[in-house]
Amino acid sequence: MTCPICGKPTAPGFRPFCSRRCADIDLGRWLTGQYRIPVSEQTPPEDEAENSHPLDRSQGIG
């Protein structure tokens, strides 16, 4: 297995990375938003959103 940041062989103490440096680079990318998980949000029609509470919709009440 190779480090996803630099391509060197991984080190057991930092797996899947080769070093603390590469692990920190990866963490920094997550914290600054360089990595994103795609999400598709569906919004209810405006009249439904205004007339019901968000918890009611999630529980199938409203």
Sequence and secondary structure as in RCSB ss.txt:
>XXXX:A:sequence
MTCPICGKPTAPGFRPFCSRRCADIDLGRWLTGQYRIPVSEQTPPEDEAENSHPLDRSQGIG
>XXXX:A:secstr
 B TTT  B  GGGTTSSSHHHHHHHHHHHHTTSS          HHHHHHS HHHHHTT  
